[in-house]
Amino acid sequence: MKPRYGYGLMIDTKGKRIYLKVPNHPYKTASGYVLLSRLIVEQLLNRYLKPQECVHHKDGNSYNNAPDNLKVFDSQSPHATFHNIKRILNPGLAKLRDKSWLIEQYINQEKTLDQIAKELDCCDRTVYNNLIKLNIIPRRYTLTKESIDARIKGAKSKKPRRKLI
């Protein structure tokens, strides 16, 4: 972990977790930091969380530490099970495994990874990985026709640069 801010606040190197310096906390890291989400839940429960207890962000946004967005799991195992069940029950993922549907969306309709992911309620990386599994070659650039047209239009409207002598 590298400190990103001063004053006892730190964000991990992946930029996903916020830590606060709490030197007297019984379960602090070696450098004296505790996850902010854990501290908020501990205040709500009026007790320290056990080291194996895990805090889940309901909306998936680790920066949203609103008390109603946090849920405690007894350990990492039920937390992982929760995410696996959520993934399995996602009806969009069945479409993603259908090669003909994916070809229609990605190649024929020229949708981007983001557009398909939003439609299926999953991550764009999940769409990319399924393209690879189904031997569909991902486009190097996922520009839509509209974005290309906008770039061309923007380029035409720019004034030519003056040459320096």
Helices and strands as residue ranges (DSSP letters): E 9-11, E 18-21, E 33-35, H 36-45, E 54-57, G 67-69, E 70-73, H 76-88, H 92-96, H 99-103, I 104-108, H 113-120, H 124-133, H 145-157
